[in-house]
């Protein structure tokens, strides 16, 4: 299905005024004919008054960034684009299969309800404020789809929770209306699928021997450290799936990323242990350098001559003082070291 943009003139105001004028004239004629007792004019005027409202059905008003997909007796005849007051064939019907679909996105609904897609029927009897578009007009604005948090296993099998925000818009109204059953729900499902496909490639944090690019070489890609690359791959994955629906994915961003609650505490202990090990390693490296420097300076300046046994005792004492987690209590030796 290829989009056909109609170049209809914006003559809606002219047709409306002309139709109102004729309708008024026929009404006046009906009154005059009834007063004179003319049967035929009365019948003709009455018939016109019964069907004269039909031209009003062809009046269409479009605001900026709105489109109207028109069909005539089942055939697609074109799409109206651009703000203005139009007049089309009054028997044309507008098509928008997603007109009553509400996603958790900008411009659709200001309700907190679980699930990606919410229809008007599911909100019956509930006090949710709705933003209902007029008729079946299709919005061409950039919209943001806030994807719910999903629990997905990364490439190492670790469960993580992740959510994304997708900026998208309709670029081909014919494909959006006729190639898929409901382009909003279709986009929502493709976002879920693409998110799972990409997250399964990456580890949450940098892990050895993991290839995230597919070139056969291990790299340092991760969900936490390579969020920009992950978001780009998610965007490309979604775009490849929704192109046939006439949609353009402008950008995808990771809005939430964390370990799943059941392993969050264990992973926090792991991170704390790793930080403690790194800190202790740095402390030991510094302590060894300080002990080595102390022994060299004592030897160079001939402050004291120590044999190997007393050097070992001095090294042990200095390492205990420098590497201990608490301040050492000094002990003053008043006797001879020998």
C-alpha positions in Angstrom: 0.0 0.0 0.0 1.4 3.3 -1.1 0.4 6.6 0.4 -1.4 9.1 -1.9 -1.5 12.7 -0.6 -4.6 14.5 -1.8 -4.1 18.1 -3.1 -7.7 19.1 -2.5 -8.4 22.8 -2.3 -9.3 24.2 1.1 -12.8 25.2 0.0 -14.7 23.9 3.1 -15.8 27.4 4.1 -17.2 28.2 0.7 -19.1 24.9 0.5 -20.5 25.3 4.0 -21.8 28.9 3.3 -23.3 27.8 0.0 -25.0 24.8 1.6 -26.3 26.9 4.4 -27.6 29.5 1.9 -29.4 26.9 -0.1 -30.8 25.2 3.0 -32.2 28.6 4.2 -33.7 29.4 0.8 -35.4 26.0 0.6 -36.8 26.5 4.1 -38.2 29.9 3.2 -39.6 28.4 0.0 -41.3 25.6 1.9 -43.0 28.1 4.2 -44.2 30.2 1.2 -45.4 27.2 -0.7 -47.3 25.9 2.3 -49.0 29.2 2.7 -50.1 29.2 -1.0 -51.1 25.6 -0.9 -48.7 24.5 -3.7 -48.4 20.7 -3.1 -45.5 19.9 -5.5 -43.1 22.7 -4.3 -43.9 21.7 -0.7 -43.0 18.0 -1.4 -39.8 19.0 -3.2 -38.7 21.3 -0.5 -39.5 18.7 2.2 -37.4 16.1 0.4 -34.5 18.5 0.1 -34.6 19.3 3.7 -34.5 15.6 4.6 -31.4 15.0 2.5 -29.8 18.5 2.3 -27.7 17.8 5.4 -25.6 15.2 3.5 -23.1 17.7 2.1 -22.2 18.7 5.6 -20.6 15.3 6.1 -17.9 16.2 3.6 -16.6 19.1 5.7 -13.3 18.2 7.3 -11.1 20.4 9.6 -7.4 19.5 10.1 -5.1 21.0 12.6 -1.3 21.1 12.2 0.4 17.7 12.2 -2.8 15.8 11.5 -3.8 13.6 8.6 -7.1 12.0 7.4 -7.0 8.7 5.6 -10.1 8.5 3.3 -11.8 5.5 1.7 -14.8 5.5 -0.6 -16.9 2.4 -0.5 -13.9 0.4 0.7 -11.3 1.8 -1.7 -8.4 3.9 -0.5 -8.6 7.2 -2.3 -5.9 9.2 -0.5 -4.8 11.1 2.6 -5.4 14.7 3.5 -2.5 16.5 5.1 -2.0 20.0 6.2 -4.1 22.3 8.4 -7.2 23.8 6.9 -10.9 23.5 6.2 -11.5 20.9 3.5 -14.5 19.6 1.6 -14.4 16.0 0.3 -17.0 13.6 -1.1 -19.6 13.3 1.7 -19.7 9.5 1.3 -16.0 9.2 2.1 -15.1 7.6 5.5 -12.0 8.2 7.5 -9.9 5.2 8.7 -7.7 5.1 11.8 -7.6 1.6 13.4 -5.7 2.9 16.4 -8.0 5.8 17.1 -9.4 4.3 20.3 -6.2 2.7 21.5 -4.4 4.2 24.4 -0.8 3.5 25.1 1.2 4.8 28.1 2.6 7.6 26.0 2.4 11.3 25.6 -0.8 12.7 24.2 -2.9 9.6 24.8 -3.9 9.2 28.5 -2.9 10.6 31.8 -3.8 7.4 33.8 -1.6 5.1 35.8 -2.7 1.7 34.6 -0.6 -1.4 34.3 -0.1 -2.8 30.8 1.1 -1.4 27.5 -2.1 -1.0 25.6 -5.4 0.2 27.1 -8.6 0.5 25.1 -11.6 2.7 25.8 -13.7 -0.4 26.6 -11.4 -1.4 29.4 -11.7 2.0 31.0 -15.5 1.9 31.2 -16.8 2.8 34.6 -13.3 4.0 35.8 -12.5 7.6 36.6 -9.6 8.0 34.2 -9.1 11.4 32.4 -8.9 10.7 28.7 -7.6 12.8 25.9 -9.9 11.6 23.0 -9.0 12.8 19.5 -11.8 14.1 17.3 -12.9 11.5 14.8 -10.4 9.2 13.1 -7.7 11.8 12.5 -4.2 10.4 12.6 -1.6 12.3 14.5 1.7 13.0 12.7 3.4 14.5 15.8 6.4 13.0 17.5 5.2 10.8 20.4 7.0 9.1 23.3 6.1 5.6 24.3 7.1 4.8 27.9 7.8 1.1 27.9 7.0 -0.7 31.2 9.8 -2.3 33.2 10.6 -5.8 32.0 12.5 -8.5 33.7 15.0 -10.0 31.3 18.0 -12.3 31.6 21.3 -10.9 30.3 23.8 -13.0 28.4 25.1 -14.5 31.7 21.6 -15.4 32.8 21.4 -12.7 35.4 17.9 -11.3 35.7 17.8 -7.5 35.3 14.9 -5.0 35.1 15.0 -2.5 32.2 12.7 0.1 30.7 13.0 2.2 27.6 11.4 5.3 26.2 10.8 5.3 22.4 10.3 8.5 20.4 8.3 7.7 17.2 5.9 9.2 14.6 3.8 8.1 11.6 5.4 8.8 8.3 3.2 6.8 5.9 -0.5 7.0 6.8 -1.5 4.3 4.3 0.8 1.7 5.7 -0.1 2.6 9.2 -3.8 2.2 8.4 -3.9 -0.8 6.2 -0.6 -2.8 6.6 -1.2 -3.7 10.2 -4.3 -4.2 12.3 -3.4 -1.6 15.0 -0.1 0.3 14.5 0.1 1.5 18.1 -0.3 -2.0 19.6 2.1 -3.3 16.9 4.7 -0.8 17.9 4.3 -1.7 21.6 4.8 -5.4 20.9 7.8 -4.8 18.7 9.4 -2.6 21.4 9.0 -5.5 23.9 10.5 -8.0 21.4 13.4 -5.8 20.4 14.3 -5.0 24.0 14.5 -8.7 24.9 16.5 -9.5 21.8 19.2 -6.9 22.5 19.4 -7.2 26.3 20.2 -10.9 25.9 23.3 -10.1 24.0 24.9 -7.9 26.8 26.0 -8.6 30.4 24.8 -6.2 33.0 28.4 -5.2 33.8 31.7 -5.8 32.1 32.4 -9.6 31.9 35.4 -11.5 30.4 35.1 -13.6 27.3 31.8 -12.0 26.1 31.3 -10.9 22.5 28.5 -8.3 22.2 29.3 -7.1 18.7 29.2 -10.4 16.9 32.7 -10.1 15.5 34.0 -13.1 17.4 36.2 -11.0 19.6 35.5 -10.5 23.3 34.9 -6.8 24.2 33.9 -4.7 27.2 30.4 -4.0 26.2 27.7 -4.0 28.9 24.3 -2.7 29.7 25.6 -0.4 32.3 28.7 0.9 30.6 27.5 0.9 27.0 24.0 2.3 27.4 24.3 4.6 24.3 25.3 1.6 22.0 22.6 -0.6 23.5 20.0 2.1 22.9 21.1 2.6 19.3 20.8 -1.2 18.7 17.4 -1.3 20.3 16.3 1.6 18.1 17.6 0.0 14.9 15.9 -3.3 15.9 12.5 -1.6 16.4 12.8 0.4 13.2 13.5 -2.7 11.1 10.3 -4.2 12.4 7.9 -1.2 12.2 9.0 0.1 8.8 6.2 -1.9 7.1 3.7 -0.2 9.4 4.7 3.3 8.2 6.3 4.3 11.5 9.7 6.0 12.1 11.5 5.4 15.4 13.5 8.6 16.0 15.2 7.6 19.3 15.2 5.0 22.0 16.6 5.7 25.5 17.1 3.4 28.5 15.1 5.0 31.4 15.6 2.4 34.1 18.2 -0.3 34.6 18.8 -2.4 37.8 19.3 -5.9 39.0 16.1 -7.8 39.7 15.0 -7.6 43.3 15.7 -11.3 44.1 19.4 -10.9 43.4 19.9 -7.2 44.1 21.2 -7.8 47.6 23.7 -10.5 46.5 25.0 -8.3 43.7 25.4 -5.4 46.1 27.5 -7.6 48.4 29.5 -8.7 45.3 30.2 -5.1 44.4 31.1 -4.2 47.9 33.5 -7.1 48.1 35.1 -6.1 44.8 35.5 -2.5 46.1 37.1 -3.8 49.3 39.5 -6.0 47.5 40.6 -3.2 45.2 41.0 -0.8 48.2 43.1 -3.4 50.1 45.2 -4.1 47.1 46.0 -0.4 46.8 46.8 -0.2 50.5 49.2 -3.2 50.4 51.0 -1.8 47.3 51.5 1.5 49.1 52.6 -0.2 52.3 55.2 -2.4 50.5 56.6 0.7 48.8 56.8 2.6 52.1 58.6 -0.3 53.9 61.0 -0.7 51.0 61.8 3.0 51.1 62.3 2.9 54.9 64.7 0.0 54.8 66.7 1.7 51.9 67.0 5.0 53.7 68.0 3.3 57.0 70.7 1.4 55.2 72.0 4.4 53.1 72.2 6.7 56.1 73.7 4.0 58.4 71.2 4.8 61.1 71.1 1.2 62.3 72.4 -2.1 61.1 69.8 -4.8 61.0 70.3 -8.5 60.3 67.7 -10.5 58.2 65.8 -11.6 61.2 65.3 -8.1 62.6 64.5 -6.8 59.1 61.8 -9.4 58.8 60.4 -8.3 62.2 60.5 -4.7 61.2 58.8 -5.4 57.9 56.1 -7.4 59.7 55.5 -4.6 62.2 55.4 -1.9 59.6 52.9 -3.9 57.4 50.7 -4.5 60.4 50.7 -0.7 61.2 50.2 0.4 57.6 47.7 -2.2 56.4 45.6 -2.5 59.6 42.0 -1.2 59.5 42.4 0.3 63.0 45.1 2.6 64.5 48.0 0.6 66.0 48.8 1.0 69.7 52.5 2.0 70.0 54.7 -0.1 72.3 58.0 1.6 73.5 60.9 -0.8 74.0 63.2 0.5 76.7 65.7 -2.4 76.5 68.1 -3.5 73.8 67.0 -4.9 70.6 69.8 -7.5 70.9 
